[in-house]
Amino acid sequence: MLQSVKPVQVKTISERAPIYHPPLPYPMSLTEVDWQVMTPVTMQEYLDNLESGNATERAFYTLSSQEYQNLSMTMSEVTRYTRDILSIIKYYRELDKAEEDVQKR
């Protein structure tokens, strides 16, 4: 006795593979810096206080006006780059979330 064979139905479902979203890095933990602008007058006050023992010893770094502008521009560029990268990450995460919502319906 031969049994009848039922035809096999093949159904192809096309789905995009889920996008891996690595976790964002920890937020920056910045430490406050005590900036002090030194002029000839304030430098002399510091030296007088240092001589009398009323000032802590400090290392001084100097920047010309152009170097300060370069530093400022560099920090602005870091800020812009970080903001742009985060907006790209947000775009792809929202895109993936929207596709998940459509698939759940």
C-alpha positions as CSV (number, residue, x, y, z in Angstrom):
1,M,0.0,0.0,0.0
2,L,1.4,3.3,-1.1
3,Q,0.4,6.4,0.8
4,S,0.0,9.5,-1.1
5,V,2.7,12.1,-0.6
6,K,1.6,15.6,0.2
7,P,3.4,18.3,-1.7
8,V,5.8,20.4,0.4
9,Q,5.1,24.1,0.4
10,V,8.1,26.4,0.4
11,K,7.6,29.9,1.7
12,T,10.4,32.4,1.4
13,I,10.5,35.3,3.8
14,S,12.9,38.1,3.1
15,E,14.0,39.9,6.3
16,R,16.9,42.2,6.9
17,A,19.3,40.9,9.6
18,P,19.0,42.9,12.8
19,I,21.5,45.7,13.2
20,Y,23.9,45.4,16.1
21,H,23.9,48.5,18.2
22,P,26.9,48.6,20.5
23,P,26.4,50.4,23.7
24,L,27.4,54.1,23.8
25,P,30.6,54.8,25.7
26,Y,30.4,56.1,29.2
27,P,29.8,59.9,29.3
28,M,32.8,62.0,29.6
29,S,33.9,62.6,33.2
30,L,35.6,66.0,33.1
31,T,37.6,67.4,35.9
32,E,37.5,71.1,36.6
33,V,40.5,73.2,35.8
34,D,41.3,76.4,37.6
35,W,42.4,78.8,34.8
36,Q,44.3,81.8,35.8
37,V,45.2,84.6,33.4
38,M,48.6,86.0,34.2
39,T,49.4,89.6,33.5
40,P,52.5,91.4,34.6
41,V,50.6,92.7,37.6
42,T,49.0,89.4,38.6
43,M,52.3,87.6,38.1
44,Q,54.1,90.0,40.4
45,E,51.3,89.5,43.0
46,Y,51.8,85.7,42.7
47,L,55.6,86.0,43.1
48,D,55.1,88.2,46.2
49,N,52.7,85.7,47.7
50,L,54.9,82.8,46.8
51,E,57.9,84.6,48.5
52,S,55.9,85.2,51.7
53,G,54.6,81.6,51.7
54,N,51.0,82.4,50.9
55,A,50.8,80.9,47.5
56,T,51.0,77.3,46.3
57,E,53.7,76.5,43.7
58,R,52.3,76.1,40.3
59,A,53.6,75.3,36.8
60,F,52.6,77.9,34.2
61,Y,51.8,77.2,30.6
62,T,51.6,80.0,28.2
63,L,49.7,80.4,24.9
64,S,49.9,83.2,22.5
65,S,46.6,84.7,21.3
66,Q,46.9,82.6,18.1
67,E,47.7,79.4,20.1
68,Y,44.7,80.1,22.3
69,Q,42.5,80.5,19.2
70,N,43.9,77.3,17.8
71,L,43.1,75.5,21.0
72,S,39.6,76.9,21.0
73,M,39.0,75.9,17.4
74,T,40.3,72.4,18.1
75,M,37.9,71.9,21.0
76,S,35.1,73.2,18.8
77,E,36.0,70.7,16.2
78,V,36.0,67.8,18.8
79,T,32.6,69.0,20.0
80,R,31.2,69.1,16.4
81,Y,32.6,65.7,15.5
82,T,31.1,64.1,18.7
83,R,27.7,65.7,18.0
84,D,27.8,64.5,14.4
85,I,28.7,60.9,15.4
86,L,26.0,60.8,18.0
87,S,23.4,62.0,15.5
88,I,24.4,59.3,13.1
89,I,24.0,56.7,15.8
90,K,20.6,58.1,16.8
91,Y,19.5,58.0,13.2
92,Y,20.3,54.3,12.7
93,R,18.8,53.3,16.1
94,E,15.6,55.1,15.3
95,L,15.6,53.5,11.8
96,D,15.9,50.0,13.3
97,K,13.3,50.7,15.9
98,A,10.8,51.9,13.3
99,E,11.3,48.7,11.3
100,E,10.8,46.6,14.4
101,D,7.5,48.5,15.1
102,V,6.4,47.8,11.5
103,Q,7.2,44.1,11.8
104,K,5.3,43.8,15.1
105,R,2.0,45.0,13.5
